[in-house]
């Protein structure tokens, strides 16, 4: 295949993957605690580094795509909701929750209570309490539902201590990781710690704001601009593919007449 065709097709593939990421970011622009994704591509010409062995008078097919996915962990803006079970982290760190895949970490703090008073995420995952340096030792946080119905509201202070009518209940666990983060992003706003990634207690400077939520860090306008640019790039590469295809067809037809 013509090397120019390789380049054009490579551009189409990279544009399609970039559009998928942009679409995901835009779809989650209103998801509390969501962290936007980024994708970067590196183009490597076959003869520059570690050139492959090829027959004389031949060229190796170019290696064109080397993608690298990253997550932007910058904080989103805080918005006040007034809901006593809405909490937002100010500073580095994550809430620890128990999911079917194991302990996961999130900054999405729109919690709720189950029928038995267990504090869970919007997805129904159990929010864990602080119980040492190992997140797995954390226990579910239970708040008396009858007290809730009588008008008493739980209070969550800046360090995550939960009290009801002045009585301590538990402390919400907050964990952090060494930077740069090497977390595995799962569905939505949840992250898993991969092999060799050890959670640690969050910095004392990290605090909790009750009655607030952290919004997504997606810049909608910037994403829309990138979507337009990427769409135009895709169209340009598509026209190049058609041009190379027409050239190949014309060459074959001309050779047939000789």
C-alpha positions in Angstrom: 0.0 0.0 0.0 1.2 3.5 -0.8 2.8 5.2 2.2 0.6 8.2 1.6 -2.4 6.0 1.9 -1.1 4.7 5.3 -0.7 8.3 6.5 -4.2 9.2 5.5 -5.8 6.1 7.0 -3.8 6.7 10.1 -5.2 10.2 10.4 -8.8 8.8 10.0 -8.2 6.3 12.8 -6.7 8.9 15.2 -9.6 11.3 14.4 -12.2 8.6 15.1 -10.6 7.7 18.4 -10.3 11.4 19.4 -14.0 12.0 18.6 -15.0 9.1 20.8 -13.1 10.6 23.7 -14.6 14.1 23.1 -18.1 12.6 22.9 -17.6 10.8 26.2 -16.3 14.1 27.8 -19.3 16.0 26.5 -21.8 13.3 27.6 -20.4 13.6 31.2 -20.1 17.4 31.3 -22.9 17.5 33.9 -21.7 14.4 35.8 -20.6 15.4 39.3 -17.0 14.4 40.0 -16.2 13.3 36.4 -12.6 13.7 35.2 -12.1 14.4 31.5 -10.0 12.1 29.3 -7.3 13.0 26.8 -5.7 11.0 24.0 -2.4 11.7 22.4 -0.8 10.2 19.3 2.8 9.8 18.3 3.9 9.2 14.7 6.9 7.1 14.3 8.5 6.7 10.9 9.8 3.2 10.2 13.4 4.2 9.4 14.2 6.6 12.2 14.5 4.4 15.2 15.2 0.6 15.3 14.8 0.3 11.5 13.4 -3.1 10.5 15.3 -5.4 8.1 13.8 -5.2 4.7 14.9 -6.5 1.3 17.0 -4.2 -1.0 15.1 -1.5 -2.9 12.1 -2.0 -0.6 10.7 0.2 2.2 9.1 -0.9 5.4 5.5 -0.1 6.2 5.4 3.0 8.4 4.4 2.6 12.0 2.0 5.5 12.3 -0.1 5.3 15.5 1.1 5.0 19.1 -1.8 6.3 21.3 -1.5 7.3 24.9 -4.6 7.8 27.1 -4.5 10.2 30.0 -7.0 11.5 32.6 -7.1 15.1 33.7 -7.5 15.0 37.5 -7.8 18.8 38.0 -10.6 19.7 40.3 -14.0 20.9 39.1 -15.9 23.9 40.4 -17.9 23.5 43.6 -21.6 24.2 43.6 -23.7 24.5 46.7 -26.8 22.2 46.9 -27.9 22.5 50.5 -28.4 18.7 50.7 -26.8 17.4 53.9 -25.7 14.1 52.2 -23.9 16.0 49.3 -20.2 16.4 50.1 -17.3 17.7 48.0 -13.6 17.3 48.4 -11.4 20.4 48.6 -7.9 19.3 47.8 -6.3 16.1 46.6 -7.9 12.8 47.4 -10.8 10.4 46.8 -13.7 8.8 48.6 -13.3 5.0 49.1 -16.3 2.9 48.1 -16.9 -0.9 47.8 -18.0 -2.0 44.3 -18.4 -5.5 42.7 -14.9 -5.0 41.2 -13.3 -4.2 44.6 -12.5 -1.0 46.4 -12.9 1.9 44.0 -12.1 5.6 44.4 -14.3 8.6 43.4 -14.8 12.3 43.9 -18.5 12.1 43.2 -20.1 13.0 46.5 -23.9 13.0 45.9 -24.5 10.3 48.5 -27.9 8.9 49.7 -29.2 6.5 52.3 -30.6 3.1 51.7 -33.7 1.8 53.6 -31.5 0.5 56.4 -29.6 3.8 56.7 -26.4 2.8 54.9 -24.6 5.6 53.2 -24.1 4.8 49.5 -23.2 6.5 46.2 -25.7 7.4 43.6 -24.9 4.0 42.0 -25.6 2.2 45.2 -22.0 1.5 46.2 -21.2 1.5 49.9 -19.2 4.5 51.2 -16.5 3.3 53.5 -15.4 4.7 56.9 -11.9 5.4 58.0 -10.3 2.4 59.6 -6.5 2.7 59.3 -4.3 2.8 56.2 -6.0 -0.1 54.4 -9.2 0.9 52.5 -10.4 -2.7 52.7 -10.7 -2.4 56.5 -13.3 0.3 56.1 -16.9 -0.4 57.2 -20.2 0.8 55.9 -21.5 4.0 57.5 -25.0 3.7 58.9 -27.2 6.6 60.0 -30.3 6.1 62.0 -33.2 6.4 59.6 -35.8 7.1 62.3 -33.8 10.1 63.4 -33.8 11.4 59.8 -37.6 11.2 59.7 -37.9 13.1 63.0 -36.1 16.0 61.4 -32.5 15.4 62.7 -29.9 15.9 60.0 -26.4 14.4 60.0 -23.5 16.8 60.2 -20.3 16.1 58.3 -17.4 18.3 59.3 -14.3 19.3 57.2 -12.4 16.2 58.3 -15.2 13.8 57.3 -16.5 13.1 60.9 -20.2 12.2 60.7 -22.4 13.1 63.8 -26.1 12.9 64.4 -27.6 14.9 67.2 -24.1 15.5 68.5 -23.3 11.7 68.7 -20.3 10.5 66.6 -21.2 7.9 64.0 -18.1 7.4 61.8 -15.4 9.2 59.7 -15.6 9.1 55.9 -12.4 7.6 54.5 -10.4 9.8 52.2 -7.4 8.3 50.4 -4.8 9.7 47.9 -2.1 8.3 45.7 1.4 9.2 44.6 1.6 11.5 41.7 1.4 11.2 38.8 -1.7 9.1 39.3 -1.6 5.6 37.8 -5.3 4.7 38.4 -7.5 2.6 36.2 -10.6 4.4 35.1 -13.8 2.3 35.1 -17.3 3.3 34.3 -18.2 6.9 35.0 -16.4 8.6 37.9 -14.8 5.6 39.5 -11.1 4.6 39.6 -9.3 1.4 40.6 -5.8 1.1 42.0 -3.7 -1.1 39.7 -0.9 -3.4 40.6 1.8 -1.7 42.6 -0.4 1.4 43.3 -0.8 1.8 47.1 -3.4 4.1 48.6 -2.4 6.4 51.4 -4.2 8.7 53.8 -5.0 12.0 52.1 -3.2 15.2 53.1 -4.5 17.0 56.3 -5.0 20.0 54.0 -7.8 18.1 52.1 -11.2 18.9 53.5 -14.8 18.1 53.0 -17.5 20.7 52.2 -21.0 19.5 53.3 -23.9 20.6 51.2 -21.8 21.0 48.1 -20.8 19.0 45.0 -17.8 19.0 42.8 -18.8 19.5 39.2 -17.2 17.9 36.1 -13.9 19.5 35.0 -15.0 19.3 31.4 -14.8 22.6 29.5 -17.7 22.3 27.2 -16.7 25.1 24.9 -13.2 23.8 24.5 -14.5 20.3 23.8 -16.9 21.6 21.1 -14.0 23.5 19.4 -11.9 20.3 19.4 -14.8 18.3 18.0 -15.1 20.7 15.1 -11.4 20.7 14.5 -11.2 16.9 14.7 -14.2 16.5 12.3 -12.5 18.7 9.7 -9.3 16.7 10.1 -11.2 13.5 9.5 -12.8 14.9 6.4 -9.4 16.1 5.1 -7.9 12.6 5.6 -10.9 11.0 3.9 -10.4 13.2 0.8 -6.8 12.2 0.8 -7.7 8.5 0.9 -10.1 9.0 -2.1 -7.4 10.8 -4.0 -4.8 8.0 -3.5 -7.5 5.5 -4.5 -8.3 7.4 -7.7 -4.6 7.6 -8.5 -4.2 3.9 -8.0 -7.2 3.2 -10.2 -5.9 5.5 -12.9 -2.5 3.9 -12.8 -4.0 0.4 -13.2 -6.1 1.5 -16.1 -3.1 3.2 -17.9 -1.0 0.1 -17.4 -3.8 -2.1 -18.9 -3.6 -0.1 -22.1 0.2 -0.6 -22.5 
